[in-house]
Amino acid sequence: MEKLFCLGLALGMVGGALIVANSYKARSLVKKSQAELMQKMDELMDEKLQKEPKAQEEQPEKKSKK
């Protein structure tokens, strides 16, 4: 059962790649979606980095023993 699922998954990925490679509309849709995803990830990372220094200032620094 698991082998059949993996085979179907692999065939689906190959089929999707062929459709995207041969269709201008599908290729442009994939590129647009990737650009939107990267933009959202950049925004989330910027927000996280802005919050991070505040959290570091509130926590006292730990000194390591040598």
PDBQT receptor file of N, H, CA, C and O in Angstrom, charges set to zero:
ATOM      1  N   MET A   1       0.825  -1.193   0.000  1.00  0.00    +0.000 N 
ATOM      2  CA  MET A   1       0.000   0.000   0.000  1.00  0.00    +0.000 C 
ATOM      3  C   MET A   1       0.873   1.262   0.000  1.00  0.00    +0.000 C 
ATOM      4  O   MET A   1       0.607   2.209  -0.741  1.00  0.00    +0.000 OA
ATOM      5  N   GLU A   2       1.917   1.264   0.839  1.00  0.00    +0.000 N 
ATOM      6  H   GLU A   2       2.133   0.495   1.441  1.00  0.00    +0.000 HD
ATOM      7  CA  GLU A   2       2.788   2.430   0.896  1.00  0.00    +0.000 C 
ATOM      8  C   GLU A   2       3.578   2.599  -0.393  1.00  0.00    +0.000 C 
ATOM      9  O   GLU A   2       3.817   3.720  -0.840  1.00  0.00    +0.000 OA
ATOM     10  N   LYS A   3       3.981   1.485  -0.988  1.00  0.00    +0.000 N 
ATOM     11  H   LYS A   3       3.786   0.574  -0.625  1.00  0.00    +0.000 HD
ATOM     12  CA  LYS A   3       4.716   1.559  -2.253  1.00  0.00    +0.000 C 
ATOM     13  C   LYS A   3       3.839   2.141  -3.348  1.00  0.00    +0.000 C 
ATOM     14  O   LYS A   3       4.306   2.921  -4.179  1.00  0.00    +0.000 OA
ATOM     15  N   LEU A   4       2.566   1.761  -3.348  1.00  0.00    +0.000 N 
ATOM     16  H   LEU A   4       2.186   1.127  -2.674  1.00  0.00    +0.000 HD
ATOM     17  CA  LEU A   4       1.637   2.273  -4.342  1.00  0.00    +0.000 C 
ATOM     18  C   LEU A   4       1.418   3.778  -4.152  1.00  0.00    +0.000 C 
ATOM     19  O   LEU A   4       1.330   4.530  -5.123  1.00  0.00    +0.000 OA
ATOM     20  N   PHE A   5       1.332   4.200  -2.901  1.00  0.00    +0.000 N 
ATOM     21  H   PHE A   5       1.404   3.589  -2.112  1.00  0.00    +0.000 HD
ATOM     22  CA  PHE A   5       1.168   5.623  -2.613  1.00  0.00    +0.000 C 
ATOM     23  C   PHE A   5       2.385   6.407  -3.089  1.00  0.00    +0.000 C 
ATOM     24  O   PHE A   5       2.248   7.456  -3.719  1.00  0.00    +0.000 OA
ATOM     25  N   CYS A   6       3.580   5.895  -2.787  1.00  0.00    +0.000 N 
ATOM     26  H   CYS A   6       3.692   5.043  -2.275  1.00  0.00    +0.000 HD
ATOM     27  CA  CYS A   6       4.811   6.566  -3.207  1.00  0.00    +0.000 C 
ATOM     28  C   CYS A   6       4.919   6.626  -4.725  1.00  0.00    +0.000 C 
ATOM     29  O   CYS A   6       5.357   7.632  -5.282  1.00  0.00    +0.000 OA
ATOM     30  N   LEU A   7       4.525   5.561  -5.382  1.00  0.00    +0.000 N 
ATOM     31  H   LEU A   7       4.169   4.744  -4.929  1.00  0.00    +0.000 HD
ATOM     32  CA  LEU A   7       4.550   5.533  -6.840  1.00  0.00    +0.000 C 
ATOM     33  C   LEU A   7       3.581   6.572  -7.413  1.00  0.00    +0.000 C 
ATOM     34  O   LEU A   7       3.925   7.300  -8.344  1.00  0.00    +0.000 OA
ATOM     35  N   GLY A   8       2.388   6.635  -6.860  1.00  0.00    +0.000 N 
ATOM     36  H   GLY A   8       2.108   6.044  -6.104  1.00  0.00    +0.000 HD
ATOM     37  CA  GLY A   8       1.406   7.628  -7.308  1.00  0.00    +0.000 C 
ATOM     38  C   GLY A   8       1.878   9.048  -7.058  1.00  0.00    +0.000 C 
ATOM     39  O   GLY A   8       1.664   9.937  -7.882  1.00  0.00    +0.000 OA
ATOM     40  N   LEU A   9       2.518   9.255  -5.925  1.00  0.00    +0.000 N 
ATOM     41  H   LEU A   9       2.692   8.532  -5.256  1.00  0.00    +0.000 HD
ATOM     42  CA  LEU A   9       3.048  10.578  -5.602  1.00  0.00    +0.000 C 
ATOM     43  C   LEU A   9       4.139  10.975  -6.591  1.00  0.00    +0.000 C 
ATOM     44  O   LEU A   9       4.164  12.109  -7.069  1.00  0.00    +0.000 OA
ATOM     45  N   ALA A  10       5.029  10.055  -6.895  1.00  0.00    +0.000 N 
ATOM     46  H   ALA A  10       5.009   9.134  -6.507  1.00  0.00    +0.000 HD
ATOM     47  CA  ALA A  10       6.107  10.326  -7.840  1.00  0.00    +0.000 C 
ATOM     48  C   ALA A  10       5.559  10.597  -9.236  1.00  0.00    +0.000 C 
ATOM     49  O   ALA A  10       6.001  11.527  -9.911  1.00  0.00    +0.000 OA
ATOM     50  N   LEU A  11       4.598   9.787  -9.670  1.00  0.00    +0.000 N 
ATOM     51  H   LEU A  11       4.238   9.032  -9.122  1.00  0.00    +0.000 HD
ATOM     52  CA  LEU A  11       3.998  10.002 -10.992  1.00  0.00    +0.000 C 
ATOM     53  C   LEU A  11       3.254  11.334 -11.057  1.00  0.00    +0.000 C 
ATOM     54  O   LEU A  11       3.277  12.012 -12.084  1.00  0.00    +0.000 OA
ATOM     55  N   GLY A  12       2.605  11.701  -9.978  1.00  0.00    +0.000 N 
ATOM     56  H   GLY A  12       2.586  11.150  -9.144  1.00  0.00    +0.000 HD
ATOM     57  CA  GLY A  12       1.914  12.987  -9.932  1.00  0.00    +0.000 C 
ATOM     58  C   GLY A  12       2.878  14.153 -10.016  1.00  0.00    +0.000 C 
ATOM     59  O   GLY A  12       2.595  15.151 -10.680  1.00  0.00    +0.000 OA
ATOM     60  N   MET A  13       4.017  14.034  -9.346  1.00  0.00    +0.000 N 
ATOM     61  H   MET A  13       4.247  13.223  -8.807  1.00  0.00    +0.000 HD
ATOM     62  CA  MET A  13       5.021  15.100  -9.408  1.00  0.00    +0.000 C 
ATOM     63  C   MET A  13       5.602  15.225 -10.804  1.00  0.00    +0.000 C 
ATOM     64  O   MET A  13       5.799  16.333 -11.303  1.00  0.00    +0.000 OA
ATOM     65  N   VAL A  14       5.879  14.088 -11.437  1.00  0.00    +0.000 N 
ATOM     66  H   VAL A  14       5.719  13.188 -11.032  1.00  0.00    +0.000 HD
ATOM     67  CA  VAL A  14       6.419  14.111 -12.801  1.00  0.00    +0.000 C 
ATOM     68  C   VAL A  14       5.382  14.690 -13.759  1.00  0.00    +0.000 C 
ATOM     69  O   VAL A  14       5.713  15.504 -14.621  1.00  0.00    +0.000 OA
ATOM     70  N   GLY A  15       4.134  14.272 -13.607  1.00  0.00    +0.000 N 
ATOM     71  H   GLY A  15       3.865  13.612 -12.907  1.00  0.00    +0.000 HD
ATOM     72  CA  GLY A  15       3.075  14.808 -14.464  1.00  0.00    +0.000 C 
ATOM     73  C   GLY A  15       2.892  16.301 -14.277  1.00  0.00    +0.000 C 
ATOM     74  O   GLY A  15       2.722  17.034 -15.252  1.00  0.00    +0.000 OA
ATOM     75  N   GLY A  16       2.926  16.754 -13.046  1.00  0.00    +0.000 N 
ATOM     76  H   GLY A  16       3.064  16.158 -12.254  1.00  0.00    +0.000 HD
ATOM     77  CA  GLY A  16       2.804  18.193 -12.778  1.00  0.00    +0.000 C 
ATOM     78  C   GLY A  16       3.965  18.972 -13.360  1.00  0.00    +0.000 C 
ATOM     79  O   GLY A  16       3.777  20.058 -13.909  1.00  0.00    +0.000 OA
ATOM     80  N   ALA A  17       5.172  18.421 -13.242  1.00  0.00    +0.000 N 
ATOM     81  H   ALA A  17       5.325  17.539 -12.795  1.00  0.00    +0.000 HD
ATOM     82  CA  ALA A  17       6.342  19.090 -13.806  1.00  0.00    +0.000 C 
ATOM     83  C   ALA A  17       6.235  19.183 -15.325  1.00  0.00    +0.000 C 
ATOM     84  O   ALA A  17       6.608  20.199 -15.911  1.00  0.00    +0.000 OA
ATOM     85  N   LEU A  18       5.728  18.128 -15.967  1.00  0.00    +0.000 N 
ATOM     86  H   LEU A  18       5.425  17.303 -15.491  1.00  0.00    +0.000 HD
ATOM     87  CA  LEU A  18       5.563  18.160 -17.427  1.00  0.00    +0.000 C 
ATOM     88  C   LEU A  18       4.524  19.188 -17.848  1.00  0.00    +0.000 C 
ATOM     89  O   LEU A  18       4.705  19.889 -18.844  1.00  0.00    +0.000 OA
ATOM     90  N   ILE A  19       3.443  19.277 -17.095  1.00  0.00    +0.000 N 
ATOM     91  H   ILE A  19       3.295  18.708 -16.287  1.00  0.00    +0.000 HD
ATOM     92  CA  ILE A  19       2.395  20.257 -17.422  1.00  0.00    +0.000 C 
ATOM     93  C   ILE A  19       2.949  21.668 -17.294  1.00  0.00    +0.000 C 
ATOM     94  O   ILE A  19       2.726  22.510 -18.164  1.00  0.00    +0.000 OA
ATOM     95  N   VAL A  20       3.673  21.925 -16.209  1.00  0.00    +0.000 N 
ATOM     96  H   VAL A  20       3.855  21.241 -15.503  1.00  0.00    +0.000 HD
ATOM     97  CA  VAL A  20       4.234  23.262 -15.994  1.00  0.00    +0.000 C 
ATOM     98  C   VAL A  20       5.281  23.583 -17.051  1.00  0.00    +0.000 C 
ATOM     99  O   VAL A  20       5.357  24.715 -17.529  1.00  0.00    +0.000 OA
ATOM    100  N   ALA A  21       6.080  22.599 -17.414  1.00  0.00    +0.000 N 
ATOM    101  H   ALA A  21       6.018  21.680 -17.026  1.00  0.00    +0.000 HD
ATOM    102  CA  ALA A  21       7.136  22.834 -18.408  1.00  0.00    +0.000 C 
ATOM    103  C   ALA A  21       6.560  23.135 -19.787  1.00  0.00    +0.000 C 
ATOM    104  O   ALA A  21       7.177  23.860 -20.566  1.00  0.00    +0.000 OA
ATOM    105  N   ASN A  22       5.394  22.593 -20.099  1.00  0.00    +0.000 N 
ATOM    106  H   ASN A  22       4.892  22.004 -19.466  1.00  0.00    +0.000 HD
ATOM    107  CA  ASN A  22       4.832  22.755 -21.439  1.00  0.00    +0.000 C 
ATOM    108  C   ASN A  22       3.714  23.787 -21.521  1.00  0.00    +0.000 C 
ATOM    109  O   ASN A  22       3.206  24.047 -22.611  1.00  0.00    +0.000 OA
ATOM    110  N   SER A  23       3.328  24.368 -20.427  1.00  0.00    +0.000 N 
ATOM    111  H   SER A  23       3.741  24.157 -19.541  1.00  0.00    +0.000 HD
ATOM    112  CA  SER A  23       2.230  25.331 -20.439  1.00  0.00    +0.000 C 
ATOM    113  C   SER A  23       2.707  26.690 -19.927  1.00  0.00    +0.000 C 
ATOM    114  O   SER A  23       3.178  26.803 -18.795  1.00  0.00    +0.000 OA
ATOM    115  N   TYR A  24       2.582  27.709 -20.758  1.00  0.00    +0.000 N 
ATOM    116  H   TYR A  24       2.198  27.617 -21.677  1.00  0.00    +0.000 HD
ATOM    117  CA  TYR A  24       3.001  29.055 -20.368  1.00  0.00    +0.000 C 
ATOM    118  C   TYR A  24       2.165  29.573 -19.206  1.00  0.00    +0.000 C 
ATOM    119  O   TYR A  24       2.705  30.181 -18.281  1.00  0.00    +0.000 OA
ATOM    120  N   LYS A  25       0.855  29.342 -19.239  1.00  0.00    +0.000 N 
ATOM    121  H   LYS A  25       0.417  28.848 -19.990  1.00  0.00    +0.000 HD
ATOM    122  CA  LYS A  25      -0.022  29.826 -18.174  1.00  0.00    +0.000 C 
ATOM    123  C   LYS A  25       0.333  29.181 -16.838  1.00  0.00    +0.000 C 
ATOM    124  O   LYS A  25       0.413  29.864 -15.816  1.00  0.00    +0.000 OA
ATOM    125  N   ALA A  26       0.544  27.876 -16.847  1.00  0.00    +0.000 N 
ATOM    126  H   ALA A  26       0.479  27.322 -17.677  1.00  0.00    +0.000 HD
ATOM    127  CA  ALA A  26       0.896  27.176 -15.605  1.00  0.00    +0.000 C 
ATOM    128  C   ALA A  26       2.253  27.643 -15.094  1.00  0.00    +0.000 C 
ATOM    129  O   ALA A  26       2.428  27.824 -13.889  1.00  0.00    +0.000 OA
ATOM    130  N   ARG A  27       3.213  27.841 -15.991  1.00  0.00    +0.000 N 
ATOM    131  H   ARG A  27       3.071  27.694 -16.969  1.00  0.00    +0.000 HD
ATOM    132  CA  ARG A  27       4.549  28.285 -15.592  1.00  0.00    +0.000 C 
ATOM    133  C   ARG A  27       4.496  29.681 -14.974  1.00  0.00    +0.000 C 
ATOM    134  O   ARG A  27       5.148  29.939 -13.962  1.00  0.00    +0.000 OA
ATOM    135  N   SER A  28       3.725  30.575 -15.577  1.00  0.00    +0.000 N 
ATOM    136  H   SER A  28       3.195  30.365 -16.399  1.00  0.00    +0.000 HD
ATOM    137  CA  SER A  28       3.619  31.924 -15.033  1.00  0.00    +0.000 C 
ATOM    138  C   SER A  28       2.879  31.915 -13.694  1.00  0.00    +0.000 C 
ATOM    139  O   SER A  28       3.189  32.714 -12.811  1.00  0.00    +0.000 OA
ATOM    140  N   LEU A  29       1.908  31.022 -13.539  1.00  0.00    +0.000 N 
ATOM    141  H   LEU A  29       1.656  30.372 -14.256  1.00  0.00    +0.000 HD
ATOM    142  CA  LEU A  29       1.199  30.907 -12.267  1.00  0.00    +0.000 C 
ATOM    143  C   LEU A  29       2.140  30.422 -11.170  1.00  0.00    +0.000 C 
ATOM    144  O   LEU A  29       2.086  30.919 -10.045  1.00  0.00    +0.000 OA
ATOM    145  N   VAL A  30       2.999  29.463 -11.483  1.00  0.00    +0.000 N 
ATOM    146  H   VAL A  30       3.043  29.059 -12.397  1.00  0.00    +0.000 HD
ATOM    147  CA  VAL A  30       3.961  28.954 -10.505  1.00  0.00    +0.000 C 
ATOM    148  C   VAL A  30       4.946  30.051 -10.119  1.00  0.00    +0.000 C 
ATOM    149  O   VAL A  30       5.244  30.219  -8.936  1.00  0.00    +0.000 OA
ATOM    150  N   LYS A  31       5.448  30.790 -11.079  1.00  0.00    +0.000 N 
ATOM    151  H   LYS A  31       5.206  30.654 -12.039  1.00  0.00    +0.000 HD
ATOM    152  CA  LYS A  31       6.394  31.867 -10.791  1.00  0.00    +0.000 C 
ATOM    153  C   LYS A  31       5.746  32.948  -9.928  1.00  0.00    +0.000 C 
ATOM    154  O   LYS A  31       6.369  33.465  -9.001  1.00  0.00    +0.000 OA
ATOM    155  N   LYS A  32       4.494  33.288 -10.235  1.00  0.00    +0.000 N 
ATOM    156  H   LYS A  32       3.988  32.868 -10.988  1.00  0.00    +0.000 HD
ATOM    157  CA  LYS A  32       3.786  34.302  -9.466  1.00  0.00    +0.000 C 
ATOM    158  C   LYS A  32       3.575  33.834  -8.028  1.00  0.00    +0.000 C 
ATOM    159  O   LYS A  32       3.758  34.605  -7.086  1.00  0.00    +0.000 OA
ATOM    160  N   SER A  33       3.194  32.586  -7.865  1.00  0.00    +0.000 N 
ATOM    161  H   SER A  33       3.045  31.959  -8.630  1.00  0.00    +0.000 HD
ATOM    162  CA  SER A  33       2.982  32.039  -6.526  1.00  0.00    +0.000 C 
ATOM    163  C   SER A  33       4.279  31.995  -5.736  1.00  0.00    +0.000 C 
ATOM    164  O   SER A  33       4.285  32.291  -4.541  1.00  0.00    +0.000 OA
ATOM    165  N   GLN A  34       5.371  31.631  -6.381  1.00  0.00    +0.000 N 
ATOM    166  H   GLN A  34       5.366  31.390  -7.351  1.00  0.00    +0.000 HD
ATOM    167  CA  GLN A  34       6.663  31.618  -5.698  1.00  0.00    +0.000 C 
ATOM    168  C   GLN A  34       7.060  33.017  -5.261  1.00  0.00    +0.000 C 
ATOM    169  O   GLN A  34       7.575  33.190  -4.157  1.00  0.00    +0.000 OA
ATOM    170  N   ALA A  35       6.834  34.016  -6.099  1.00  0.00    +0.000 N 
ATOM    171  H   ALA A  35       6.416  33.875  -6.996  1.00  0.00    +0.000 HD
ATOM    172  CA  ALA A  35       7.186  35.390  -5.751  1.00  0.00    +0.000 C 
ATOM    173  C   ALA A  35       6.358  35.872  -4.559  1.00  0.00    +0.000 C 
ATOM    174  O   ALA A  35       6.885  36.527  -3.659  1.00  0.00    +0.000 OA
ATOM    175  N   GLU A  36       5.064  35.546  -4.552  1.00  0.00    +0.000 N 
ATOM    176  H   GLU A  36       4.636  35.014  -5.283  1.00  0.00    +0.000 HD
ATOM    177  CA  GLU A  36       4.206  35.949  -3.440  1.00  0.00    +0.000 C 
ATOM    178  C   GLU A  36       4.633  35.274  -2.147  1.00  0.00    +0.000 C 
ATOM    179  O   GLU A  36       4.655  35.910  -1.093  1.00  0.00    +0.000 OA
ATOM    180  N   LEU A  37       4.972  34.000  -2.215  1.00  0.00    +0.000 N 
ATOM    181  H   LEU A  37       4.954  33.483  -3.071  1.00  0.00    +0.000 HD
ATOM    182  CA  LEU A  37       5.410  33.267  -1.043  1.00  0.00    +0.000 C 
ATOM    183  C   LEU A  37       6.715  33.841  -0.492  1.00  0.00    +0.000 C 
ATOM    184  O   LEU A  37       6.857  33.997   0.721  1.00  0.00    +0.000 OA
ATOM    185  N   MET A  38       7.656  34.151  -1.362  1.00  0.00    +0.000 N 
ATOM    186  H   MET A  38       7.540  34.024  -2.347  1.00  0.00    +0.000 HD
ATOM    187  CA  MET A  38       8.931  34.721  -0.921  1.00  0.00    +0.000 C 
ATOM    188  C   MET A  38       8.718  36.086  -0.275  1.00  0.00    +0.000 C 
ATOM    189  O   MET A  38       9.387  36.415   0.705  1.00  0.00    +0.000 OA
ATOM    190  N   GLN A  39       7.796  36.882  -0.811  1.00  0.00    +0.000 N 
ATOM    191  H   GLN A  39       7.253  36.614  -1.606  1.00  0.00    +0.000 HD
ATOM    192  CA  GLN A  39       7.515  38.190  -0.246  1.00  0.00    +0.000 C 
ATOM    193  C   GLN A  39       6.923  38.056   1.157  1.00  0.00    +0.000 C 
ATOM    194  O   GLN A  39       7.307  38.791   2.067  1.00  0.00    +0.000 OA
ATOM    195  N   LYS A  40       5.993  37.123   1.331  1.00  0.00    +0.000 N 
ATOM    196  H   LYS A  40       5.681  36.526   0.592  1.00  0.00    +0.000 HD
ATOM    197  CA  LYS A  40       5.394  36.896   2.644  1.00  0.00    +0.000 C 
ATOM    198  C   LYS A  40       6.427  36.396   3.644  1.00  0.00    +0.000 C 
ATOM    199  O   LYS A  40       6.421  36.805   4.805  1.00  0.00    +0.000 OA
ATOM    200  N   MET A  41       7.318  35.508   3.195  1.00  0.00    +0.000 N 
ATOM    201  H   MET A  41       7.322  35.175   2.252  1.00  0.00    +0.000 HD
ATOM    202  CA  MET A  41       8.363  35.001   4.084  1.00  0.00    +0.000 C 
ATOM    203  C   MET A  41       9.320  36.118   4.497  1.00  0.00    +0.000 C 
ATOM    204  O   MET A  41       9.750  36.169   5.650  1.00  0.00    +0.000 OA
ATOM    205  N   ASP A  42       9.656  37.011   3.568  1.00  0.00    +0.000 N 
ATOM    206  H   ASP A  42       9.306  36.970   2.632  1.00  0.00    +0.000 HD
ATOM    207  CA  ASP A  42      10.521  38.139   3.899  1.00  0.00    +0.000 C 
ATOM    208  C   ASP A  42       9.875  39.034   4.939  1.00  0.00    +0.000 C 
ATOM    209  O   ASP A  42      10.541  39.490   5.869  1.00  0.00    +0.000 OA
ATOM    210  N   GLU A  43       8.566  39.293   4.787  1.00  0.00    +0.000 N 
ATOM    211  H   GLU A  43       8.025  38.923   4.032  1.00  0.00    +0.000 HD
ATOM    212  CA  GLU A  43       7.849  40.125   5.745  1.00  0.00    +0.000 C 
ATOM    213  C   GLU A  43       7.824  39.482   7.130  1.00  0.00    +0.000 C 
ATOM    214  O   GLU A  43       8.025  40.160   8.137  1.00  0.00    +0.000 OA
ATOM    215  N   LEU A  44       7.575  38.169   7.177  1.00  0.00    +0.000 N 
ATOM    216  H   LEU A  44       7.411  37.618   6.359  1.00  0.00    +0.000 HD
ATOM    217  CA  LEU A  44       7.552  37.470   8.459  1.00  0.00    +0.000 C 
ATOM    218  C   LEU A  44       8.924  37.489   9.131  1.00  0.00    +0.000 C 
ATOM    219  O   LEU A  44       9.025  37.679  10.343  1.00  0.00    +0.000 OA
ATOM    220  N   MET A  45       9.971  37.294   8.345  1.00  0.00    +0.000 N 
ATOM    221  H   MET A  45       9.889  37.139   7.360  1.00  0.00    +0.000 HD
ATOM    222  CA  MET A  45      11.325  37.318   8.904  1.00  0.00    +0.000 C 
ATOM    223  C   MET A  45      11.685  38.710   9.404  1.00  0.00    +0.000 C 
ATOM    224  O   MET A  45      12.332  38.839  10.443  1.00  0.00    +0.000 OA
ATOM    225  N   ASP A  46      11.280  39.753   8.687  1.00  0.00    +0.000 N 
ATOM    226  H   ASP A  46      10.754  39.649   7.843  1.00  0.00    +0.000 HD
ATOM    227  CA  ASP A  46      11.535  41.119   9.135  1.00  0.00    +0.000 C 
ATOM    228  C   ASP A  46      10.846  41.385  10.468  1.00  0.00    +0.000 C 
ATOM    229  O   ASP A  46      11.439  41.978  11.368  1.00  0.00    +0.000 OA
ATOM    230  N   GLU A  47       9.587  40.946  10.596  1.00  0.00    +0.000 N 
ATOM    231  H   GLU A  47       9.105  40.464   9.864  1.00  0.00    +0.000 HD
ATOM    232  CA  GLU A  47       8.858  41.124  11.848  1.00  0.00    +0.000 C 
ATOM    233  C   GLU A  47       9.549  40.384  12.986  1.00  0.00    +0.000 C 
ATOM    234  O   GLU A  47       9.678  40.911  14.091  1.00  0.00    +0.000 OA
ATOM    235  N   LYS A  48       9.988  39.177  12.714  1.00  0.00    +0.000 N 
ATOM    236  H   LYS A  48       9.883  38.750  11.816  1.00  0.00    +0.000 HD
ATOM    237  CA  LYS A  48      10.655  38.370  13.735  1.00  0.00    +0.000 C 
ATOM    238  C   LYS A  48      11.965  39.019  14.170  1.00  0.00    +0.000 C 
ATOM    239  O   LYS A  48      12.289  39.033  15.357  1.00  0.00    +0.000 OA
ATOM    240  N   LEU A  49      12.719  39.556  13.211  1.00  0.00    +0.000 N 
ATOM    241  H   LEU A  49      12.455  39.545  12.246  1.00  0.00    +0.000 HD
ATOM    242  CA  LEU A  49      13.987  40.203  13.544  1.00  0.00    +0.000 C 
ATOM    243  C   LEU A  49      13.779  41.500  14.318  1.00  0.00    +0.000 C 
ATOM    244  O   LEU A  49      14.610  41.860  15.151  1.00  0.00    +0.000 OA
ATOM    245  N   GLN A  50      12.686  42.203  14.056  1.00  0.00    +0.000 N 
ATOM    246  H   GLN A  50      12.011  41.911  13.379  1.00  0.00    +0.000 HD
ATOM    247  CA  GLN A  50      12.401  43.426  14.801  1.00  0.00    +0.000 C 
ATOM    248  C   GLN A  50      12.029  43.124  16.242  1.00  0.00    +0.000 C 
ATOM    249  O   GLN A  50      12.360  43.897  17.141  1.00  0.00    +0.000 OA
ATOM    250  N   LYS A  51      11.348  42.013  16.473  1.00  0.00    +0.000 N 
ATOM    251  H   LYS A  51      11.080  41.385  15.742  1.00  0.00    +0.000 HD
ATOM    252  CA  LYS A  51      10.952  41.628  17.820  1.00  0.00    +0.000 C 
ATOM    253  C   LYS A  51      12.117  41.037  18.603  1.00  0.00    +0.000 C 
ATOM    254  O   LYS A  51      12.154  41.149  19.828  1.00  0.00    +0.000 OA
ATOM    255  N   GLU A  52      13.055  40.420  17.924  1.00  0.00    +0.000 N 
ATOM    256  H   GLU A  52      13.024  40.329  16.929  1.00  0.00    +0.000 HD
ATOM    257  CA  GLU A  52      14.153  39.703  18.576  1.00  0.00    +0.000 C 
ATOM    258  C   GLU A  52      15.033  40.596  19.455  1.00  0.00    +0.000 C 
ATOM    259  O   GLU A  52      15.304  40.202  20.589  1.00  0.00    +0.000 OA
ATOM    260  N   PRO A  53      15.496  41.765  19.014  1.00  0.00    +0.000 N 
ATOM    261  CA  PRO A  53      16.346  42.573  19.886  1.00  0.00    +0.000 C 
ATOM    262  C   PRO A  53      15.651  42.981  21.191  1.00  0.00    +0.000 C 
ATOM    263  O   PRO A  53      16.302  43.087  22.230  1.00  0.00    +0.000 OA
ATOM    264  N   LYS A  54      14.361  43.203  21.144  1.00  0.00    +0.000 N 
ATOM    265  H   LYS A  54      13.832  43.117  20.300  1.00  0.00    +0.000 HD
ATOM    266  CA  LYS A  54      13.629  43.563  22.354  1.00  0.00    +0.000 C 
ATOM    267  C   LYS A  54      13.662  42.423  23.358  1.00  0.00    +0.000 C 
ATOM    268  O   LYS A  54      13.825  42.650  24.557  1.00  0.00    +0.000 OA
ATOM    269  N   ALA A  55      13.510  41.216  22.878  1.00  0.00    +0.000 N 
ATOM    270  H   ALA A  55      13.377  41.032  21.904  1.00  0.00    +0.000 HD
ATOM    271  CA  ALA A  55      13.533  40.049  23.760  1.00  0.00    +0.000 C 
ATOM    272  C   ALA A  55      14.923  39.854  24.354  1.00  0.00    +0.000 C 
ATOM    273  O   ALA A  55      15.038  39.432  25.505  1.00  0.00    +0.000 OA
ATOM    274  N   GLN A  56      15.974  40.145  23.608  1.00  0.00    +0.000 N 
ATOM    275  H   GLN A  56      15.881  40.488  22.673  1.00  0.00    +0.000 HD
ATOM    276  CA  GLN A  56      17.329  39.983  24.108  1.00  0.00    +0.000 C 
ATOM    277  C   GLN A  56      17.658  41.027  25.167  1.00  0.00    +0.000 C 
ATOM    278  O   GLN A  56      18.399  40.737  26.107  1.00  0.00    +0.000 OA
ATOM    279  N   GLU A  57      17.123  42.232  25.032  1.00  0.00    +0.000 N 
ATOM    280  H   GLU A  57      16.522  42.468  24.269  1.00  0.00    +0.000 HD
ATOM    281  CA  GLU A  57      17.382  43.276  26.019  1.00  0.00    +0.000 C 
ATOM    282  C   GLU A  57      16.725  42.948  27.354  1.00  0.00    +0.000 C 
ATOM    283  O   GLU A  57      17.279  43.266  28.406  1.00  0.00    +0.000 OA
ATOM    284  N   GLU A  58      15.562  42.322  27.331  1.00  0.00    +0.000 N 
ATOM    285  H   GLU A  58      15.111  42.063  26.476  1.00  0.00    +0.000 HD
ATOM    286  CA  GLU A  58      14.835  42.011  28.552  1.00  0.00    +0.000 C 
ATOM    287  C   GLU A  58      15.488  40.876  29.325  1.00  0.00    +0.000 C 
ATOM    288  O   GLU A  58      15.437  40.872  30.555  1.00  0.00    +0.000 OA
ATOM    289  N   GLN A  59      16.102  39.910  28.642  1.00  0.00    +0.000 N 
ATOM    290  H   GLN A  59      16.144  39.913  27.642  1.00  0.00    +0.000 HD
ATOM    291  CA  GLN A  59      16.705  38.764  29.292  1.00  0.00    +0.000 C 
ATOM    292  C   GLN A  59      18.137  39.095  29.683  1.00  0.00    +0.000 C 
ATOM    293  O   GLN A  59      18.897  39.630  28.876  1.00  0.00    +0.000 OA
ATOM    294  N   PRO A  60      18.509  38.776  30.930  1.00  0.00    +0.000 N 
ATOM    295  CA  PRO A  60      19.917  39.018  31.330  1.00  0.00    +0.000 C 
ATOM    296  C   PRO A  60      20.848  38.042  30.616  1.00  0.00    +0.000 C 
ATOM    297  O   PRO A  60      20.470  36.906  30.330  1.00  0.00    +0.000 OA
ATOM    298  N   GLU A  61      22.042  38.487  30.339  1.00  0.00    +0.000 N 
ATOM    299  H   GLU A  61      22.349  39.410  30.571  1.00  0.00    +0.000 HD
ATOM    300  CA  GLU A  61      22.996  37.646  29.649  1.00  0.00    +0.000 C 
ATOM    301  C   GLU A  61      23.582  36.627  30.631  1.00  0.00    +0.000 C 
ATOM    302  O   GLU A  61      23.873  36.950  31.783  1.00  0.00    +0.000 OA
ATOM    303  N   LYS A  62      23.747  35.406  30.158  1.00  0.00    +0.000 N 
ATOM    304  H   LYS A  62      23.511  35.143  29.222  1.00  0.00    +0.000 HD
ATOM    305  CA  LYS A  62      24.342  34.365  30.975  1.00  0.00    +0.000 C 
ATOM    306  C   LYS A  62      25.827  34.281  30.653  1.00  0.00    +0.000 C 
ATOM    307  O   LYS A  62      26.229  34.280  29.490  1.00  0.00    +0.000 OA
ATOM    308  N   LYS A  63      26.629  34.210  31.706  1.00  0.00    +0.000 N 
ATOM    309  H   LYS A  63      26.302  34.211  32.651  1.00  0.00    +0.000 HD
ATOM    310  CA  LYS A  63      28.069  34.088  31.504  1.00  0.00    +0.000 C 
ATOM    311  C   LYS A  63      28.451  32.619  31.647  1.00  0.00    +0.000 C 
ATOM    312  O   LYS A  63      28.000  31.936  32.566  1.00  0.00    +0.000 OA
ATOM    313  N   SER A  64      29.272  32.151  30.745  1.00  0.00    +0.000 N 
ATOM    314  H   SER A  64      29.639  32.706  29.998  1.00  0.00    +0.000 HD
ATOM    315  CA  SER A  64      29.695  30.762  30.806  1.00  0.00    +0.000 C 
ATOM    316  C   SER A  64      30.892  30.623  31.740  1.00  0.00    +0.000 C 
ATOM    317  O   SER A  64      31.746  31.506  31.816  1.00  0.00    +0.000 OA
ATOM    318  N   LYS A  65      30.937  29.509  32.443  1.00  0.00    +0.000 N 
ATOM    319  H   LYS A  65      30.244  28.791  32.381  1.00  0.00    +0.000 HD
ATOM    320  CA  LYS A  65      32.064  29.232  33.353  1.00  0.00    +0.000 C 
ATOM    321  C   LYS A  65      33.168  28.537  32.592  1.00  0.00    +0.000 C 
ATOM    322  O   LYS A  65      32.911  27.644  31.785  1.00  0.00    +0.000 OA
ATOM    323  N   LYS A  66      34.396  28.946  32.850  1.00  0.00    +0.000 N 
ATOM    324  H   LYS A  66      34.604  29.671  33.506  1.00  0.00    +0.000 HD
ATOM    325  CA  LYS A  66      35.541  28.323  32.168  1.00  0.00    +0.000 C 
ATOM    326  C   LYS A  66      36.410  27.613  33.169  1.00  0.00    +0.000 C 
ATOM    327  O   LYS A  66      37.425  27.024  32.797  1.00  0.00    +0.000 OA
TER     328      LYS A  66
